[in-house]
């Protein structure tokens, strides 16, 4: 099972989709399967990142902290976490 450096931003279902897409890179995967896997991964990642951003802003608002600063901090973040295999080396999906 692949793990990420920032676990809170990507859901378990999205990690499973990324792992399935990575397995399709082998010659056994057809072009149509790759297309479906790519689009499903893209939409799942966008949704997870949107939910994470929304929850961080809501948390800041409830704590009466500066929304302007939180938005700025969220914009500076790298949008995708690196996937790590069992050995701890980075892999691409």
C-alpha positions, 0 to 999 in steps of 0.5 A: 500500500502506498502512503503519502506525506500529507495524509489529511488531504487525500482520502483513502478512496483516492489513494486506492484510485491512484494505486489502481492507475499506477497498476494500469501503467503495466502493458496489461492495461488497455487505453480505455482503462487508462483514460477512465482511471485518469479522469476518475483520479483527477476528479477525486483529487480535485474534490479531496483538495476542495474539501480540505481547503473548505474544512481549513477555512471553516476551522479558521472561521470558527476559531476567529482567526484571520481568513485572509492569512489562511487563504494565503497559506492555502495558496502557497501549498503544493497541491499534490502530496508525493506517493511513497512506496514501502521503502520510503522512495517517491513514486509517480502514479 
